[in-house]
């Protein structure tokens, strides 16, 4: 069945290591759109962090943000939103404060953290978002967060904390490693595949007509669901294992390579 919708992750996938969309990726996407294919993004990023990339590509359908917790149009219309329970969010903040772990939360597309430390500054630089340091009042800004994000010191710590969170908050959250030191905390019903299903229902498409591209653990549900799943050359082993094909890495315009080969049926 012909691909009618291309959905790409951002970091480690559509974006190179400088967080830019290559000219090759842009060109392939524009060509796909001109041929009648719809293109959008599915990311763990905040909506205001993802929006500039959607605008670069001329995306005119809703984008999937916060790892699937919010589906929103480029004009700001919310198609779907599923936030964490307030009590759970505040329990997690308490746990992080007790263990001196970095965590940030979201309220109405605004970013909040306890202090403007190196982890906060790093996130701001990558996301292109300015956050707010609120000291000990962080829980006040976690009434209905679509997502919370922890940034750890290393990948071993990430895996340990993910396991702890999944055990301690079983059935109340999903905790997923999206990057070696990033832990995304979302509502248990939220993932990129569920968001894709909502989007294709709106677009009157089937999963078989979707090509999804990703590189990390938070992409796994989407890769498993898509008719054609593409892992990046730089993807982790779990992503490569579930994907039907593997393309070039994100620094060599792997998205463009996949679009040209599998959507436009062109080589090179």
C-alpha positions as CSV (number, residue, x, y, z in Angstrom):
1,X,0.0,0.0,0.0
2,X,1.3,3.5,-0.9
3,X,2.6,5.7,1.9
4,X,0.3,8.7,2.4
5,X,1.6,9.9,5.8
6,X,5.2,10.3,7.0
7,X,5.7,10.9,10.7
8,X,9.2,11.7,12.0
9,X,10.7,12.0,15.4
10,X,12.8,15.2,15.8
11,X,15.9,14.7,18.0
12,X,18.3,12.0,16.7
13,X,16.0,11.6,13.6
14,X,14.9,14.6,11.6
15,X,17.4,16.8,13.3
16,X,21.2,16.4,13.1
17,X,23.4,16.7,16.1
18,X,23.4,20.5,15.8
19,X,19.6,20.3,16.1
20,X,19.1,21.5,12.5
21,X,17.0,20.1,9.6
22,X,19.4,19.4,6.7
23,X,18.7,20.9,3.3
24,X,18.5,17.3,2.0
25,X,15.8,16.4,4.5
26,X,13.8,19.6,3.7
27,X,14.1,19.0,0.0
28,X,12.8,15.4,0.3
29,X,10.0,16.4,2.5
30,X,8.9,19.2,0.2
31,X,9.0,16.8,-2.7
32,X,6.9,14.3,-0.8
33,X,4.3,16.9,0.0
34,X,4.2,18.1,-3.6
35,X,3.4,14.5,-4.6
36,X,0.4,14.4,-2.2
37,X,2.0,12.8,0.9
38,X,1.3,14.4,4.3
39,X,4.2,15.0,6.6
40,X,4.2,15.7,10.3
41,X,6.3,15.2,13.4
42,X,6.0,13.2,16.6
43,X,8.3,14.3,19.4
44,X,8.8,14.3,23.1
45,X,9.5,18.0,22.9
46,X,7.3,20.7,24.2
47,X,4.8,22.1,21.7
48,X,6.6,25.6,21.6
49,X,9.9,23.8,21.1
50,X,8.6,21.6,18.2
51,X,6.6,24.3,16.5
52,X,9.4,26.2,14.8
53,X,10.5,23.0,13.0
54,X,6.9,22.3,11.9
55,X,6.8,25.8,10.4
56,X,10.1,25.3,8.7
57,X,8.6,22.3,6.9
58,X,5.3,24.0,6.2
59,X,3.4,21.3,8.2
60,X,-0.3,22.0,7.9
61,X,-1.7,19.1,9.9
62,X,-1.5,18.6,13.7
63,X,1.8,17.8,15.3
64,X,2.3,15.2,18.1
65,X,4.2,16.7,21.1
66,X,5.0,15.8,24.7
67,X,5.5,12.2,23.5
68,X,1.9,11.9,22.4
69,X,0.2,13.7,25.4
70,X,-0.7,16.7,23.2
71,X,-1.7,16.8,19.5
72,X,-2.1,20.4,18.4
73,X,-2.3,22.2,15.1
74,X,0.3,24.8,14.1
75,X,-2.3,27.4,14.7
76,X,-2.7,26.2,18.3
77,X,-5.9,24.2,18.1
78,X,-5.8,21.3,20.5
79,X,-6.9,18.0,18.9
80,X,-6.1,15.8,21.9
81,X,-4.6,16.3,25.4
82,X,-3.9,13.8,28.2
83,X,-2.1,15.1,31.3
84,X,-0.7,13.4,34.4
85,X,-2.7,13.2,37.5
86,X,-1.9,16.1,39.8
87,X,-1.3,13.9,42.8
88,X,1.0,11.6,40.9
89,X,3.0,14.5,39.5
90,X,3.5,16.0,43.0
91,X,4.5,12.6,44.4
92,X,7.2,12.4,41.7
93,X,8.5,15.9,42.5
94,X,8.8,15.0,46.1
95,X,10.7,11.8,45.3
96,X,13.1,13.8,43.1
97,X,13.6,16.4,45.7
98,X,14.4,13.8,48.4
99,X,17.0,12.2,46.1
100,X,18.3,15.5,44.6
101,X,17.3,14.4,41.1
102,X,16.7,17.1,38.5
103,X,13.1,17.3,37.3
104,X,11.2,19.9,35.3
105,X,7.4,20.3,34.7
106,X,5.1,22.0,32.3
107,X,2.1,24.2,32.8
108,X,0.2,25.7,29.8
109,X,3.3,25.2,27.5
110,X,5.6,26.9,30.0
111,X,8.6,25.2,31.5
112,X,9.4,25.2,35.2
113,X,12.3,23.8,37.3
114,X,13.6,24.3,40.8
115,X,16.8,26.2,39.9
116,X,18.5,27.4,36.8
117,X,21.4,24.9,37.0
118,X,23.5,23.3,34.3
119,X,20.9,20.7,33.4
120,X,18.2,23.4,33.1
121,X,20.5,25.5,30.9
122,X,21.4,22.5,28.7
123,X,17.7,21.8,28.2
124,X,16.9,25.4,27.4
125,X,19.7,25.5,24.8
126,X,18.6,22.3,23.1
127,X,14.9,23.1,23.2
128,X,15.1,26.8,22.4
129,X,12.8,27.5,25.3
130,X,13.3,29.8,28.3
131,X,12.2,28.2,31.6
132,X,11.3,29.6,35.0
133,X,13.2,28.8,38.2
134,X,10.6,28.6,41.0
135,X,12.6,27.2,44.0
136,X,10.7,25.0,46.4
137,X,7.3,25.8,44.8
138,X,7.8,23.5,41.8
139,X,4.8,21.4,42.8
140,X,2.6,24.4,42.5
141,X,3.3,24.3,38.7
142,X,2.5,20.6,38.3
143,X,-1.3,20.8,38.4
144,X,-1.9,19.1,35.1
145,X,1.4,18.6,33.3
146,X,1.3,16.8,29.9
147,X,4.8,15.6,30.6
148,X,7.6,15.8,33.2
149,X,11.2,15.4,32.3
150,X,14.1,14.1,34.4
151,X,17.7,14.7,33.3
152,X,20.1,12.3,34.9
153,X,23.9,12.2,35.2
154,X,24.5,9.2,33.0
155,X,22.7,6.3,31.2
156,X,23.2,3.8,34.0
157,X,21.4,6.1,36.4
158,X,18.6,6.7,33.8
159,X,17.9,3.0,33.5
160,X,17.9,2.6,37.3
161,X,15.5,5.4,37.8
162,X,13.2,4.3,35.0
163,X,12.9,0.9,36.6
164,X,12.3,2.4,40.0
165,X,9.5,4.8,38.7
166,X,7.8,2.0,36.7
167,X,7.7,-0.1,39.9
168,X,6.7,2.6,42.4
169,X,4.1,4.2,40.1
170,X,2.9,1.1,38.3
171,X,-0.2,1.8,36.3
172,X,-0.1,5.5,37.1
173,X,2.6,6.7,34.8
174,X,4.8,5.6,31.9
175,X,8.5,6.4,32.3
176,X,10.6,6.1,29.2
177,X,14.1,6.8,28.2
178,X,14.1,9.1,25.2
179,X,17.8,10.0,25.3
180,X,20.6,8.5,27.3
181,X,20.1,11.0,30.2
182,X,16.4,11.9,29.5
183,X,13.4,10.3,31.3
184,X,10.0,11.2,30.0
185,X,7.2,10.8,32.5
186,X,3.7,10.7,31.0
187,X,0.2,9.4,31.6
188,X,0.1,5.6,31.2
189,X,-2.3,5.8,28.2
190,X,0.0,8.1,26.4
191,X,2.5,7.1,23.7
192,X,3.4,8.0,20.1
193,X,1.4,5.1,18.6
194,X,-1.8,6.1,20.4
195,X,-1.3,9.6,19.1
196,X,-0.7,8.4,15.6
197,X,-3.9,6.4,15.7
198,X,-5.8,9.6,16.7
199,X,-4.2,11.5,13.9
200,X,-4.8,9.0,11.2
201,X,-8.4,8.7,12.3
202,X,-8.7,12.5,11.7
203,X,-7.0,12.1,8.3
204,X,-9.0,9.0,7.3
205,X,-5.9,6.9,6.8
206,X,-4.8,3.4,8.0
207,X,-1.7,2.4,9.8
208,X,-0.5,0.6,6.6
209,X,-0.4,4.0,4.9
210,X,2.0,5.4,7.5
211,X,5.8,5.6,7.4
212,X,7.3,6.4,10.9
213,X,10.9,7.2,11.6
214,X,12.6,7.2,15.0
215,X,15.7,6.4,17.0
216,X,15.0,5.7,20.6
217,X,12.8,4.0,23.2
218,X,10.0,6.5,23.1
219,X,9.7,5.8,19.4
220,X,9.2,2.1,19.8
221,X,5.3,2.1,20.0
222,X,5.1,4.2,16.9
223,X,7.6,2.1,15.0
224,X,5.7,-1.1,15.9
225,X,2.4,0.5,14.8
226,X,3.4,2.0,11.4
227,X,3.0,0.1,8.2
228,X,6.6,1.0,7.3
229,X,8.9,1.6,10.3
230,X,12.3,3.1,9.8
231,X,15.1,3.2,12.4
232,X,17.9,5.7,12.0
233,X,21.4,4.5,11.5
234,X,22.2,6.0,14.9
235,X,19.2,4.4,16.6
236,X,19.5,2.2,19.6
237,X,19.3,-1.5,19.3
238,X,15.7,-1.7,20.5
239,X,14.6,0.7,17.7
240,X,16.5,-1.2,15.1
241,X,15.1,-4.5,16.2
242,X,11.4,-3.4,15.8
243,X,11.9,-1.4,12.6
244,X,11.3,-3.0,9.2
245,X,14.2,-1.1,7.7
246,X,17.2,1.0,8.8
247,X,18.3,4.2,7.0
248,X,21.3,6.4,7.3
249,X,22.1,8.2,10.5
250,X,20.7,11.7,11.5
251,X,23.9,13.4,10.5
252,X,23.6,12.0,6.9
253,X,20.0,12.9,6.2
254,X,18.6,9.5,6.9
255,X,15.0,10.8,6.7
256,X,15.6,12.1,3.2
257,X,17.2,8.8,2.2
258,X,14.1,6.9,3.5
259,X,11.6,9.2,1.9
260,X,13.3,9.1,-1.5
261,X,13.6,5.3,-1.4
262,X,10.3,4.2,0.1
263,X,7.9,7.1,-0.6
264,X,9.2,8.7,-3.8
265,X,10.7,5.4,-5.0
266,X,13.9,7.2,-6.0
267,X,17.5,6.1,-5.2
268,X,20.0,8.7,-4.0
